[in-house]
Each structure stands twice: as structure tokens, then as C-alpha cells.
Amino acid sequence: MMKTVFPYGMPISIQCDGSLDAGLDEKEAMLVRFLGPAGEPEVRLLDLAELHLPDSKDAKSLDAQCITAAFKRHLDLFDDRLGKWLHGGSWKYSLVNSSLDGASVNLGCFNGVGKLLGDAVPMQVTLHAAAHVLQLCVGDVFENCEYYLIFIDLVGRLCREYSKSGKRKAHMEELANLIDGTKALKLHGVHGIRWVASIRNVLAKIFRMLPLILADLDMRANELFGTQALSMLTSNEMFINVLFTPEEKTFQYRVTSITTGGFKAKPALTKHGLEEVMVSKVDLVRSLSGGASILRWKECAKCTRLTLSERCGKCRGFSLMQLKMQVQSERFVLMLAFMIDLHEVLKGVSECFQADKTTLADVGQRVEFAIENITNCAQNCGQLESSARRFSKTSKGPWANGSLKIDPCSEAELESHNADRRQICEDLAGSIRIRYFTAFSPH
């Protein structure tokens, strides 16, 4: 069939990107794309092309001339092996397209790699790699949102807390056995992650583990501060599976010893062997905590100049409690849910671009579909954000009832979140449309 479609040989395209591994010499990964026997696009690794400094203009830097020379050298080797199947018997006649990232060394109008390849093969067209275009759209838009910068910093802190410590992972697994509907998952850091699918997976894990994360931060903060680690959520609102009633009322509570992860709540109110006592919420918390309040702590002047690991126990505990309160806020939870909804849409686009059998028609269809869904998100909450809002009001939704308390935000904060969502979606839809129109124009 291929001989019928291409009687004079097969056309090909190449996709190239540089190595990011600091432990290796600079190389370019070269992929070759062609139509397979079934008539569908196929992608194969051509080679890891080594870059030779003597090929550059000044023999000192890895410039476009150096990169182009490496491409030509390895394409010549490809000719030696499979040239008889190519149009005209050589890549110089069969190359119709090259796909590169948006660095100026690649797409420069006068001396970029695409320009130099075009000089060697006039009929070939260089395009900006579609998946890279999406990442540029995301980066441009998200960084213009003030709260997003706070949000992604909190996400980064959570990843640093739980991505490497085996001890903390073991403690999270212990907590998961105590809190219904939870599971301890492995968190990876967000440093260096660019693809939206990877970011979406990290955010989704944080969302699922939120009850565990808050419980662990609360217990570690109180332990470092020197108070009893009593609470699964906050020292004022909940013990393990025990919801408190309003402060001004006195009710009967069963006070027992709770041990988990090495932290123990002392049964200070059990008197004369009785298992139950009459006490208000305020008195109960004050009795068990000894009256110390981590939230009223002021950091030491010395500790403000030190890294977190070098600070005193109370200041480290205070810092963890601050992190916990920010993550527990409705503002953070709604942004987390919205970002997962949005990245779910972007994930489909990104993965389509990276699929071997994707065609140019698929890209256009996916881009239009994504723009439509993103525009809709500007006015209507996505599925996960809607469930998070419902949980905040009714305690029914994505987490087990009683496993998590979200601190409600003010009406002004809620409106700010809605405004951020609208602005991000509108800007992102516009950026995607403009960038893809430009990217698919020949360079």
C-alpha cells in the first residue's frame, strides 16, 4: 500500500529536543516520524545526537550551526541504513517537517536551526512543538494571578514535606488507618515538572490526601511546639471522630487516651475512674492542652534569620501550623479543585500532542475542544470544584464525613476566587488560540 501511495519513496519528519540531564554531555534526542505499513503515523527513536563544539561558529558554544550539523550527521547515517525507502533515496529529498521547541536557537528567523534546515531542504517546514506551546500558554497566564503564586508555593512546600521522608510516609499510613476513606499516596516534587499531566497528578494526590496532610501537620506542629498533639484537624474543632458542639454549651464527653504515630493525648479530665465528664469545649481543650496556644506564638528574632530546619522547636511548630491553616482554608481548597479541573482539560490536549499517531487535524480538533471547555469553566465551576464547595457547606462530598473541616473564607475572598477563575480561563483560552495560530505558521 505504501508503494501505491508513495511510489517514489517515503516522506519523513523529525522531532528533536535537548537533554535535560545535568549528568550527561549535551545531546539532542532525535525522533523520526513516518507512515507505517497500516497507513498510520509512527514515531521511532533515530538517535541521541552528540553535539561537537568545533562545528559551531566560534567553536565554543552550542549554537544553531552546531545543532544543525549534528542533525545532518545523524540523518546521513539514517540514509546509509534506510535511504532506499526514502523519497529520492535521501533525507535531503524526503524531509517535509521538523518539530522543535521555542528556544531562539531553534526558531530564530535568521540563524535558527529551522532556518538552517530550510536552507538545506527548501521544501521542509519547521513548526513549534505543540506540547511546548501549551506549556508556554499555561506559564504566561498562571503567573499573572496573584493568588496562584501563593497557591503553587504552598503546593511546593507540601511536596517538600512529604516527597522524600520515609518516616513521614509511615506516619501518614498510620493516620490513613484511623481516618475513613483516606489512603497515603506518594507525593513527588513539582520542581522541574513542566507537563500539565504531571502537575495534575500531583494536585490530585494532594486533594485526596488532604485529611491526612492536615492531621499530620497539626500533630507535628503541636509536638514541636511542646503541647499535646490532640487534634486530627484543629485543637478547637475536632478530636479523632469527635465533633464538638457550640462553646457556650456544656455537654457530656467521653475522654480517653489516644495514641497514634507516637503522639498521645492525655485523659486529663477523667476523674475518680469515671469515663465521662460534663465540660464545655473551651474547658476541655484548655485542660488537655495546658493552655498553650501555638497560634498566638511570635517567632524569635533569631529564628527569622535562619532556615526552617535550624529554628527552635516552637518556631518550627509555628511554621508548620501556619502552613496547615493556609492549606485548610476554603480559598486554597477551591483553588486546588479548580486547578485539577482545569489541568484535566489541558491534560487531554497535552497527551494528544505527544501521541505517536496524532495528525495535524487531531491537534486542531483538540485545541478547539479545550478552548470550549476552558471558556465554560470561566462561568461554571468544574466537577471537582463543585464537590469541594458542597463539602464546605454540607460536609458531604469528596472526603468522608467528619474527616476534614475546611475553614470558610469571607464573601470577599470567595468573590476574589471567582474573579481569578474567570480571568485565568478567559486569558488561557485567548492565549491558546493566539499561540497555536502562530505556532502552526511556517518558520
Buried (B, 14 or more C-beta within 10 A) or exposed (E): EBEEEBEEBBBBBBBBBBBEEEEEEBBBBBBBBBBBEEEEBEBEEBBEBEBEEEBBEEEEEBBBBBBBBBBBBBBEEBBEEBBEBBBEBBBBBBBBBBBBBBBEBBBBEEBBBBBBBBEBBEEBBBBBBBBBBBBBBBEEBBEEBEBBEBBBEBBBBBBBBBBEEEEBBEBBEBBBEBBEBBEBBEBBBBEEBBBBBBBBBBBBBBBBBBBBBBBBBBBBBBBBBEBBBBBBBBBBBBBBEBEBEEEEEBEEBEBEEBEBBEBEBBBBBBEEEEEEBEBBBEBBBBBBBEEBBBEEBEBBEEBEEEEEEEBBEBBBBBBBBBBBBBBBBBBBBBBBBBBBBBBBBBBBBBBBBEEEEBEEEBBEEBBEBBBEBBBEBBEEBBEBBBBBBBBBEEBEBBBBEBBBBBBEBEEEBBEBBBEBBEBBBBBBBBBBBEBBEEBBEEB
